[in-house]
Amino acid sequence: MIHSKSKLFFGLAILLSCLRPSIADGSISLFSTTAARPTYTVSSVTAIRGGAAAIPAPKGKRVLTKKHVATSVGHDDELMSSPTAVANVLADLCPHGMLPIAYGMAAAGGTGPVLATAVLVVFGALSWYSLVSFARAADVVLVQSKEEHAAGESLSAVWERTVPNGKLTTYIPDVGCVFLTVGCLLFYSAFIGDIFGSLVSGVKGLPSVLQKRWPVLLLLHAVPILPLCLKKDLSALKYSSMTGLLGIFYTVFFVGKRLVDGSYAEGGKYFDLMATKFQPAPLANFPHTQSGVLGYLADIPSMYAGKGLFTLMNMCCVAYACHYNAVKYYMELKDRTVPTLKGVMAAGIGGTGLVFWCMMMLGFATFGKHSQALLLNNYHSSVDLMATAARLFTGIAIISGYALMFAGLKAALFSLLKLDQPNTTNRDLKQNTISFGILSAIAVAACFVTEHELATVIGIVGSVFGSVVIYIFPAIVNISLLAKKNKKGNRIAALFFPGEVLFNKLMILFGAMFAVLGTWISLASDDH
């Protein structure tokens, strides 16, 4: 028998072995064993040195038409309106963050509800700031400097033009984003397999092979996930995003209803139908002494902090991670200004935080210690018809968000492979071929990851790659950008607030410490 972690890393090994495209003289070998490529690690961030030439002072913004902007970044004549961008942010973030968040609150003895709320708010605010700061940098070094024609939409396009010796280190943000998105997509794929595998397992008349998890997982990655992942721009995903939002709202409603009606509480109609590990249970240090709508929330002190706090922080780090699309969100925005993006991200991050808070409080109040990493596993898979509908709608929401996350992977990977330039020979063919290969590899790897590994995967991804992409990369870009001055001695980018440079230095320190500590916590604890 293979140990659960061994299966996890075996699946990752299959995936990473496929991430070796060789591009030379216009040819592609997706599974090359001979192409010699350097190996990069997160520690490469510490190798940034030297200086860079100053960026010429902007003479003012150009007035760009919708068609000109869309064409300049290699898209069809479509850009996102602000409501579409907000919907995309919600669809990008909510599905993968809302399901495990109650597990994070219950982990390792639990976290008090007020403290847990504060963690959500702090991580949401930091995520908003780093997203907006990427937009500010893109506005200065790509738009105002008239570089959007030559640049792609990856973080490295901003990094190259901002960080000292940026041209020599553009692989650093690309590699970070690739690992973050691959980890999150693996997490998504495992969710899809768990949710839809559970749905079809009870369908009568289906061949037995189609009632298993792995065939369902692979079929769904072929249709509809693959066609969505081959879309060129985020605006093309607006309809799937809207559909995903309906699934998100229904799931929140369902979890709240089951708390209020007490169906899964001791004595409820579904309580005895569930296995012990899925039944509601109090935290070890806080016996359940009260009954009522607050459920297990009433048992734990509001500001209680234990070792599980770091697990919750890991969850929140990944839950707010859409920074792989930070430049894309700005470059594809119809009213492309930094103030507009501030409003879009405030609405998107704020709405996401509200969904997370509802799912965290409602899920923990209902199931306490036994809140699962995939919360819907706490609900009966066949008898509870509303739970079945919630699984279906949540699965649709995850599929809608999958393509948005995959867009971030494509932006980073194509930049790393130099396939994001308009004059690349057979660019579309190469991009689509690589997209197909990577998606296939992720789907196969997800077949080796069961629900028991989900918490470990999300903890490691959040601690290491989430910290790097969300905190360290934007801080490095901000410090470098704010140090640049024009010929008059003025900063080429305005400060968002006094002391911003010092704040970013502290953010680098926080990101590094959190990456190490969070990884240790994730590996040390398999279960709560």
N, C-alpha and C positions, 0 to 999 in steps of 0.2 A: 504493500500500500504506500502511495506517495504522500508524504506530509503535506498539509495544506499550503504552507509557505513554499515548499518545493514546487508544487503545482503552479503557484502564482508566478514564481520566477522562471519556471519552464515556459509558461505562456509568454512572459515578457521576452525571453530569449528568442522564441520563434519570431515575435514581432520585430525585435531589434535586428535580427539577422536579415530581415527583408528590407530594412532601412539602409540599403547600400546601393543606391542607383549610381550608375556610371554614365556620364555624358561626355562624349568626346566625338568631335567631327560630325555632330548632328545625329549620333546614334544613341540608343538607350538600352541598357541591360538592367532590368529591375532586380535581378537576383545575382548580380555579379559576384564572383568569388575571387576575382583577380584585381579588381579596382582597388588601388591603394589610397585610402582616405585617412586623414588624421583623426585621432580620437580626442574628443573634447569633454571636459568635465566642468561642473559648476565652479570649481576652484579657479578656472581660467579667468574669472572676473577680476581676480586680484592682480592680473598681469597688465592692467591698463597703465601705460606710461606715456611720457613725452608730451609734445604740444602740437597744435594744429593752427593753420592759417586762419585769421579772422574772417568771418563771413561779411561780405560787403553790406553796407547799410542799405536797408530797403528804402525805396523812394515812394512807397505807398502801394496800397493794394490795387491789383487790377480788377476791373469789372469783368467777370467771367460768365459766360452763358452756361446754361445747364448742359447743352450738348458739348461745349468745349471742355468743361470739367470732366464729364463722363468719359469722353474720348481720350483725354490726357492720361487717365489712369487705367485705360484699357478695358472700359466697360461699354455696354450698350447705352443708349440715350435714356438712362434711368438713374435717378438719384433718390435718396430717402427723404421723405418729409419728416418733420420732428415727431409726429405721432407714430409713424412707421419705425423710426429709430428707437423710440421708447419701447414699442412692442417687441422689437428685436432684442433689446437688452433684457427685457423680462423673460422672453423665450430662451435666450442664451443662458441665463443664470438660474432661473427658478427650478427647472426640472431636476438638475443634478444636485442642487443644494437643499431643496425642501424636504426630501425623503429621509436623509440620514441625520438631520439637525436635532431631532428629539433624542436619538441615540447619543449624540455628542453631549447633550445636557445630562443624560443619565449615566454617562461613563464614569467608572472608577469612583463610585460614591456620590456622584452627582454634583451639580453646580446650582447655586441659589437662583431663583427666577429673576431677581433684580440685577444680580451680577451677570447672568447670562444675557439679559437684555442689553446691558452696558457693553458687553463684548460684541454683540451684533452691531450696535451703533458705531463703536470705535472702528471695527474692521470695515464697515460700510463707508464711513467717512474717509478712511485712508484710501480705500479703493476709488472713491469718487475723486479725491485729490490727485492720485497718480494717473487716472484716466484723463482728467482735464489737463494735467501738466504735459502729458504726451501730445495732446491736441495743440497746446500752446507752442511746443517745440516744432510740431509739424507745420503749424501756421507760419512760423518764422523762417525755418530752413527749407521748406518745400514750396509753400504758396507765395509768400512775400519775396523770396529769393528766386522765384520762377524756376523751381527745380522739379515741379511735379511731372513734367514730361519725361524726365530721365529717371525718376525714382519710382519704385514700386509702392506697395501699401503695407510693408512689413515694418516692424519696429527698427530693423537694421537700417532702413532708409533714413530715419531720423538720427539714429546712433552714428552713422557714418559722417553726417554733416554737423554733428554737435560735439561728440566726445573727442578729445585729443587722440591722434593716430586712429581715428575712427575707421578709415579705409582698411587698416590692417587687422581690425578686431570686429568687423561686422558679423563674423560667424558667432560671436558670443551671444547676442540677443536671439539670433535665429535658433541656435542650439537649445537655449533655454526655453523658447516658445515651443519648439518641436517636442521636447520632453514633457512639458506641461500639458500640451494638448493631447499628445499620445496617451499619457496617463489618464487624463480626464475622459478621453474617448473610450479607452478600455473600460473605465468605470461605467460610462454610458452603455456600452455594449453589453456588459454584464447585467446591468439593470434591465435592458431590453429582453435579454434571454430569460431572466427571472420572471419578469412581469408577464410576457406573452407565453412563455413556457407554462406558467401556472394557469393562464386562461385556457389554453388548448388542451391541457391535460384531462379536463373533464368533459370534453366535447365528444359525444357519441357518434360513431360512424366514421371517424377519421382513422386512417391507417396508423398502426401503432408507432411507426417511425416518426410520424408527424406530431405525435403527442409527447415527444421528447424535447428537451430544452435546446440541444445543439442544432437540430435541423431548422427549428423555428427561428433561432438566432441568425443562421446563415441566410435563410430565405428573406427575412426582413432587411438584411443588409444589401441584398440584391435589389429588392423592390420594397419600399420606395426610397430607402436611404441613399443608394448610389445615384439615382437621377438628381436628387436634391443636392448631393455633395458636388456634383459637376456644374452647378450653377455658377455664373461668373461673378455676380455681385450680390450684396446683401438685400437690395431692394427687391430682387426676384424671389426672396423668401418671405415676403410680407404676408402672403396668404397662409402659408404653413405656420408662421408665427402667431397669427390671429387664432388659428385653429388650436394651437398649443395653449394659448392663454385660456381658452374655454376649459380645457382639460385641467389646467392649474387651479382655476377658480372652483370647479366642481370638486376637486380633491380636497381643497381646504374646507369647503362646505360639508363634505362627507365626514371628515375627521371630527369637525365640531359637532355635527349631529350625533355621532356615535358616543361622544363624551356626554352630551346632554341627556340622551335617552337611556344611558347606562346599559346598553346591550352587552358590553364586554366586561362590565364590572361583576364582581362576585355576586351570584344570584341572577345575573342577566341571562337572556335567552341564548347567547352565544358562548358564555363563559365555559361551560363544561364540554363544549365541542372542540375547544382549542387545546393543543399540547401545552404542557406545563410551561415550557420556555417561552410561549407566546402569550400566556395569561398575564394580566396585570399583577404586579408585585411591588412591595415597598422597597426602598433603599435599605441596605443593611443597617445603617446607623440611624435611620429615621423611620420608626414603625408607623404604620398607617393607623391613625387614631381618630380621624374625622371622615365624615362622608359629606358629599355635596358636589356641586358642579366644579369646584376647584380640584377635586381628585387628589392626586399625589403632590400637587403644587402646595397644598396646605401643610404638608409634613416637613418640608425642608426649609431651613432659615433662608430668608431672602438674599442674603449676601454670602452664603456659604461658599467656600472655595476649597477644593481638594485637588488631588492629582488629575482628576478628570477635566479640570479647567483647560489643561493643555490640549486634550483631545477635542474639546469644543472649539478651541482656537484654531486647531488644524482644520476642522470642518469649515469654520467661517472663512478661513483663508482661501480655500478652494471654492467655497460657495460664491464668493464675490469675484472670482477670477474670470474676467472677459478681456483682459489686457492684451491678449494675442490679437484681438481685433481693434485695439485702441486707435491705431492710425486709420484703419479702414472706416471705422465709424465716423471719423472726422472728414476724411477725403471724399466719402460718398454722401455726405450730408448736403441736402439741397441748399439750405441757407447756411453756408459754411463760414461760421464765425465762432470764435472761442466762447463768447457769451451764450450763443445758441446751444453749443454743446454742453456748457455748464448746466443749462436748464434741462436738456435732454437726459443727461446723466443723473441729475438730481432726482428727476421723476423716475428714471429707470432703476437706480440704486435704491431710492426710497421705497418704491413699490415692491422691489425684491425683498428688502429688509422686512417690510410688513408681512409678506407671504411667509418668510422664514420664521418670524416671530410667532405668527399664528400656528404654523405647523409644529414648532418647537414646544410651545406652551400646551396646545391641545393634545399633541401626541404624548408628551410626558405626563400630563394630568390624567390621561386615560390608562397608560400602561406602566408608568413609573420605571423601575429598574429594568424591566423586560422590553423596553422600547427597542425595536430592531433597527439595524443599519439600513434596511429597506422597510420603512414603517408599514407599508401595506401588507407585509408578511404577518403582521399581528392580527389581521382580519381574516375571517374564514374565506377560503378560496372558492367555495361553491354555494353554500347555503345562503350567505349574505349577498344578495343580488346587488345592493348598492356598492358593496366592496368590489364586486366583479366589474361594475361600471367604472369605479374609481381606477381600477387597474388598467382598463382599456383607455380611459381618458388620459391617465398619467403616461401610459405608453406612447400615445399620440403626441403628448407634450414633449417627451424625451426625444422622439424622432424629429420633431420640428426644431428642437434645439441642437440636435446632433449636427445638422448641416451648418449651423452658425459656428459651432466650435471647429468643425472641419475646415471652414473657411480660414480660420486663424492658423491652423496647421499648414494649409496650402500656402498662405502668404509667407510664412517663415521658411518652409521647405523649399519653395521655388526661389526665394531670395538666396538661400544657402547654396542652391544648385545653379544660380545665375540664370534662371528661367523666367524671371519677371520683367525682362526688358522687352519693349515693343518690337525691336528688330531681331529677336531670336528666331532662328529658322524652325519652322514647324512647331511653333510654341504651343498652340492649342493641343496638337496631337501628343506632344511630350507631356504636357501638364495632365491631360486626361488619362494617359497611360499610367503615369506615376500615381495619380489619385486612385485609380482602380487597384493598383498593386498594394498601396498602403491601406486602403479600406479593407481589402481582402485579408491582409495580414492581421489587422486589428480584430476583425471578426473571428478569425481562427484562434488568435490568442485568447479572446474572451471566452471561448469554449472551455478553457482550462481554469477559469476564475469563477468560483461559486460565490454565493452570498456571504459565506463565512470569511472570505478574503476581502470583502468590500471595504470594511473599516480600515484595514491595514493599508490597502492601496490608496485610499483617499487621504490617510494620515501622512504617508510618505510623500505623495505628490504635493500635498499642501505645504508640508514643512520645508521641503527642499526647493522644488521648482516654483511653487506659488510664492514663496518668500523672495526668490530671485527676480521673478518677472514683475511682481506687484510692488515690491519695495526697493530692491537694490537697483534694478535697471532704471526705473524712472528717477530715482535719486541721483544716480550718476549723470543721467541726461540733464536733469535740472541744474545740478551744480556746475556742469560744463557750460550749459546755455547761459546761465545767469552771470558767468564770469566773462563772457564775450561782450566787447564794447565796440561801438562804431567809431568813426574818425573824430567825432566830437567828444569822445570819452563817456558817452552814455550807454547804458545797457541796451542791447538789441531786443531784449524781452523784459517786460515789466514784472516786478514782483507781485505775487498774489497777496502777500502779507509780510509785515516786518519780521526779520529773523528767519526767512524761508531757507536760506542757505544752511544755517545751523540745523534747522528742522530736518533737512534732507540728509545731513551727515548723521544725525541720530537715527534716521530711518534706515540707513545702511547698516548701522550697528544692530538695530532691532531685527532687521531681516536676517543678518548672519547668525545672531544668537538664537532666533526663533527656528531657523532651519536646523541647527544642530540639536537643540533641546527637543523640538517637536518630533524629529526623527527618532530620537532615543525613546521618547514616550510611546510612539507608535509601535516600535519594534518590541518594546518591553511588555506591552499589554496587548494580548490577543482578544481579550473579552473583558466586559465590565461586570 
